[in-house]
Amino acid sequence: MPKHGGRSIHGPALSLRLVIPFVFLSFASVSYSVAESPTTEYKVKAAMIYKILKFVRWPDETMKASSGERELNICILGEDPFGDAIDAVEGRSVSDYKISITRLERVEEIDDQCHALFVSPSMERWATAIHEATMGWPVLTIGDSEEFAESGGHIELVKARQRIGFEINKTQADNSGLHISSQLLAIAKGVF
């Protein structure tokens, strides 16, 4: 058995020590300075959303499309701040699910075809209605409005010191039937 500093390293302790630095490094690539422009900021956020999706698991029955294809649909509610940056992830795969992008204008358009829902800052005043519309559904809600996670959203993208990070409302994600990996929780700026 391998030794480290006189202690045995094995099982979950070894794998966690190896995985957490890998997870951190994979997010470090999108966690660079965003001082240049809002366009650059949303390119970073689009890349971060793609990486976050790799660490979330939805209930199996949720991910079965009527067409038989395995698809993970990212819905963007309100004004799209990403431009073509989010389109760069369309067609990519996450856990054998092909990503598609859908843009929604109104809260009433949210349905069970949305697996991840980015709530644009333009929809901030509708936060309560959005949380009520998605309550109990296995749809991962992501936003970057201040206190998004504290008010019921699952993941809030936060900007601090010209870097992008995220906070996770694990309680709400659990209540929605979503499983967020402990590896992602370990690198979040806040978990509640």
N, C-alpha and C positions, 0 to 999 in steps of 0.2 A: 504494500500500500504506500502511495507517495507521502512523503513527509514535508511539512512546511514549518520551519521555526520550531521543531520539536513536537508539533501537533500533526495528527493524521488529517488528511483532507480526503473526503470521499463523498459519494452520493450527492444529494441536493446542494450541500455547501459548496462543493467543487464546481458543479454546473452553474450555480448562481454567480459565483465569483468570475466565471468565464463569460457568462451571458451578459451580465449588467454592463461591463465595459463595452461589449459589442453593441448593445442597445444604445448606450450613451454616444458612442462614435457614430452610429447611423443617424442620430438626431443632430449631432454636432455639425454635420454637413449642411443642415438647413438653419442652423442657429448662428448665422453670422450677422454682421452689422447691417441694419436696414435704414441707415441714416440717409441713403441716397435719395429715395423717392417712395411715394405710396405704391407705385407700380412694383418696385423691388420688394417692398414689404409684402404685398399680396402674392408675389411669386414664391417667396419664402413660406408663406402660410399655406399655399396650395401644395407645395412639396411636403410640408409638415403634416397636413391632413392625410395625404397619401401614406406617409410613414405610420401615422397613428392607426390607420385602418388595419394595418398588419398585426396589431396587438389587441384587436377587439374580436370577440366571437359572438355571433348572433345565434339564436335558437335555430336548429336545423330546418324546422318547418317554415320559418320566415324566409329562408333563402331559396326556396323552391319557386321558380318562375313558372307561370302558366305555359310558356313556350318550351319549357324543358331545359333552357339554357341556364347556366349558373351565372347570375349577374348580381353585382353589387351596385345599387343606384345611389349616387350622390345627388341630392336635391339642393338647389340654392334658392333660398326664399328671399325675395326682394331684389333691390338693385344689386347687380353682380359686380363686386369690387375686384374680382380676379381678372376679368378680361379673358384673354386666351390662355393665361397661365394655368387655369384649372382644366382647360381642354387638353393640356399636355398629359394628364393622367388618364383621360378617357381611352379605353381599349387596353390599358395595362391590367395586370392581374394581381389580386390579393387572395391568397389561399385558394387558388383555382377558380376564383370568381372574377369575371370580366367587369371592369368598371365602366359605368355609363354615367352621363351627366344630364340632369333635367333641371331646367330653370322654371321657378314658380313665381307668380306675381302676388298671390293672395294666400292667406292662411287656409282658406277653404279648399285649396288645391292639394294640400298635404294628404297623402293616402298611404296605404300599406306597401306601395311600390318604392317608397323612400326608405333606404336602409341607413343612410347618413343624411342629416339635414343641416346645412350651413345656414344660419340665420344672419342675414346681412344687417349691418348697423342701421340701414334704412327701416328695418322692421322692429327696432328697439321698443317702440311704444306699444307693440303688439305682443310683447313677451309673455304676458299672462295668458292670452288666447292661444299662443303657440304651445306653451307648456301644457295647457289643458287639452289641446288637440292631439298631443303626442303622449299624454299620460298613460303609462302602462303598455304602450306599444314598444316593440323592440326596434326603435329608430334612434340612432346615436345623434344627439343634438350637439352642434358645435357652433360657437359664436365668438366674436371678439369685442362685444360691447362690455363695458365695465360691469362687473358683478354678474355676468351671464351665468356662471356656474353656481354662484351663491343663490341666485333666484330660481334655480331648478334645471338649468341646462346641464348637460353631461360634461362637456369639455369647453373650456374658455381659453382661447389663444391670447396670451398676454405679452405686452411689450414692456420690457424693463431694461434700462441701460442700453438702448439700441439693439436689443436682442429679443428674439421671439421664444417664448416658452409656453407652458400650458398648465392649467389647473384642472383637476378632475373632481367632479361630484360623484363619487363612487356609490353613495347611497342611492341617488336617483338612477344611476346606470343599473345597479342591482335590481331596483324596483321595476325597471323596464325589461328585465330579462337578458340584459347584456353582460357579458363577462369581459372585464378589462384585465389584461395580463398584469401580473405583479411586477414584471419587468418595466412596463410603462408607468405603473404607479410609483416605482422606485425613483424615476427621474423627473416626476412632475414637480412643479414649484409649490404646489399645494394639493392636498387630498382631503376631502371631507365628505 
